[in-house]
Amino acid sequence: MESFSAMCKHDAVRILLVTGGPGVVKAAMQTGKRAICAGPGNPPVYVDDTACMKRAAKAIVQGASYDNNLLCIGEKEVFVLDKVADQLMAELVKAGAVRLNAPQLERLTKEAFTFKEGQGAGCPEPILNKALIGKDAKVLAQAAGVNVPDKTELLFAETDKDHVFVKEEQMMPFIPIVRVKSVEEGIAAALDAEHNYKHTSIIHSHNVEHMTAMARALDTTLFIKNGPCMAGLGLGGEGYLSYSVATPTGEGVTNPKTFCRVRRCVMVDNLRIY
């Protein structure tokens, strides 16, 4: 924070683009300089029974493994209609993901999170093990006590909706899969997991009413339908690569104009023909 403060106070710095947690965002907004601040994201995915499971699985693997899930737009948890959950997980395996069993999931959870003394899983602020952030899936698998091929891109396991991997933004190539019994339950669970950050959400469905219901309920800056998260930033979908998704300060998906000062230069009387 001291080095950050020194940089902010420097005369050459006229605009700040900040991410890295609420502490540094708050500090940036108190500098008196213009600050564009990225907020947290915990993007949920909902999959219903009208979706193409093969396509959905491919997109989930592609998005959740992109840059080892370091990006805040990355798929962080999946809610899937119970009747197609087994089919989706089978397609995830076909797409190259590796499924962890319950003991392996428990071991990975203990390696990935620590809790303050006297608190257990589900406490408000579990501490993420920074040594695992952004690591390859093979490293996570070793932490879970299982060997996987070197080229494995993503791990997954079935959990309940209150699991710490669902609630917390974990920046690693692992994704929890949660069964739901209806579209209403799926959207409600997605809204709860997203924590009202209004950052990013994803749906795999061919039902326009389901898409509309989720879009209205979560009201996220990015809403991707039937594709991986990166499609929201122009990688295979509409939009363009953004420097940041600035939620606290309201810029949303930033672009070059966000960082420019618009000038107006006015001449009065001269150069008037009439």
N, C-alpha and C positions, 0 to 999 in steps of 0.2 A: 504493500500500500504506500510505503514511503517513496519508492521509485516511481510508482504510478502518479503520485501527487506531484513529484518533481517534473515529470514529463508534461503533465497537464498545465502547469504554471508557466512553462516555457513560452516565450513570446512567439516562437515560430509555429506553435500549435494553435490552430484556430478552430478546429472541429474535431470531435472525438467520436470514434466508433467503438463501442464497448460491448464485450460479452465476458462471461466468466463468473457469473453468480450475482446475487442481490447486493452483496457488499460493495463490489467494485462499481456496479451500476448506480447505486446510491451515491457513491463518492463522485462519480462522473457528473451526475446531475446537480451536484452541489458546487461544482467548480466555477459556475458563472459563464462557462463557454457552452456553445451549442453541442449537445450530446445526442447521438443516435444510439440507442441502447437495445441490444437484443435480449429478449426474455427467454425463460426456460420453455422447453417443449417436452411433452411426453405423448407423442402421437399414437392414438389408437387406430386399429384396423377392425372394421366389421365385415364379415363375410356371410352372405345369406345363401339360401338354397337355389337362387336363380343364377348365381355366378358360375362362370367356368372355373372349376376347381384347379385345373391344370394351369390356366393363365394366372389365377390368383396366387397359387403357390409359387410360380416362377417370379411374379412381381414381388412377393413378400421376401423371398430369398435375395433377389436383386437389391431391393431397397434396404432391408435390415442388415445386409452385409456390406453395403457401400461404405467404403472408408472405415470398415469395421464398426459401423454404427456410431461413429463419433458425431455425425451431424445431428443438429437438433430437429431436423425434419424427418429423421429416420423412423421407420416403423418400430415401435417399442413394445407393443402388446397386441394380441389378436383375439377378438371375440367372434366366435363362429357359431352359427345355428347348429344345435345338437345333432340334428338328422344328417348333416353333411360333415361333421367334425372329423370323423374317422377318414372320410374320403379326402378331405383337405390335408390331413397329416400324412396320409399315404403319398399324396402328390408332392408334399414338401420333401419327403425322402427321395422320391424320384428326381426332384429338382436339385438334389445334392446336399440337402440339409441332413443333420444327424439328430435323432431323437434321444433324449436322456430319459432314463427311468426315474422313479421316485427317489431311490437312495442317491443316485448321481445328482439329481436336482438339489437335494438337501445338502449334499457336500459342496456343490458349487455355490449355493446360497450362503453358506457359512464362510466360504472363501471370499465372496464378493462383497458381503456386508458385515459390518460390526455394529453393535448396539451399545448404548450407554448402560452402565451397570444398573441392574434392576429393571431394564426394559427389554422387551422381546420383539419378535417379528411383528411388523405393523405399527411400530412406534412412529411418532410424527417425523423424526429426522434420523433415519439410519445413516450410517457413514459408509460411503462407497469406497472400496479398496482401490486406490488410485493405481496400484501396480497392475490391475487387470483392465483398466480403461484403454480402449482402442487396440487391445491385443488380438492376435489371430484366434480363430475358433479352436485351433489345435491346443493353444495355451489354456484356454478355458476348459477344454475337455480334460486336459491333464489335471487341472484343479479339481475337476469333478471325478477323477479317478478312472478315466476311460481314454483309450487311444483311438484316434481317428486319422484318416488320411491327411497328408500335409495340405492338400488343396481344398479341404473342407471349408466352406464359406460361412456356414451358419449352424448353430445349435438351437434346438427347441425342446420344450417339454410342456406337458399339460399341467395347469395349475388352477386354483380357484381365483375368483376376481379380487380377493383381498391379499393375494401374495405380494411380497415386497418387490418382486421383479415386475409386477403389474403397476404398482403404485409409484415406484421411484424411477426417475430418468436414469437408466443404466446405459452407458455408452460403450457397449460391447456387443459382439455378434452372437447374441443369444436372445431368443424371443419366447415369451410365455403364451400358451394357447389356452383360452378359456371358453368352455361351452356355455351357450345361452339357449333359452327355450323359445324366444320370440324376438322379432325385430325391435319391439319396445324395450325388452330387457337388454338387448345388445346395445342399443343407442344410449340407454340410461347408464349402463356400465362403462361405455366409452366416454361419456360425459364426465363421469366420476373419476375415471383414470386420467383424463386430460386436465383435471384440476382447474378448469375454466381459464387456462392460460390463453386460449383462443389462438393457438399457434398453428398446428397442422393436424389433419385427420384424413383417414383414407377409408374408402368403401369399395367392396367388390360385390356388385349386384347388377342385374339387368332390369331391376324394378325401379322406375323413375320416382315413384312415390317414396320408396325407401331412401333413395338418394336425397330427395328433397327434405324428408323428415330429419335425417342425420345432419344435413347442411344447416338447417334452421336451429336444431337443438344445440350443436356445438359452436356454430358461428366462428369457425377458425379462419385465419388469414389464408391458409392454403387448404384446399379440399380436393383430394385426388380421387377420381372414380376409375376403377378397373386398370390401375397402373401402379408402378412403384412410386415412392415418395419423390424421387428426383424429377418426375414428370411435372411437378408443380413449379419447378425452377427451369423449365425449358429443356431438360434432358429427356427427350422422347415425348414431350407434351407441350401444352401451351405455356408461354411465359419466357423468361430469360434468366440467366444466371444472376443471382443476387449476391451482393456483398453480405447481406444480413437480413433476417426477418425481425424487424424492430417492433416489438409489441408494447413495451412500457411507454415508449415515447411516441407511438402512433404512426410512424412512417410505414409500417407494414413491410412489404417486400420492397427493399431499396433498389434504386437504379442510379445511373450516373447523375441524373438531375437532382437526386436527393442531396448530393454532396456539392452542388453548385450554388453560388449566390447569384440571384437574378438582379442585374443592374438596369437602371433606367437613366438614360442621359437625355436631357431635354434642352432644346434650343428654342428660345422665344423671339419672335419677330424676324430675325434673320432667316434667310433661305426660304422665305415665304414668297411664292410667285403671285398669289392674289391676296 
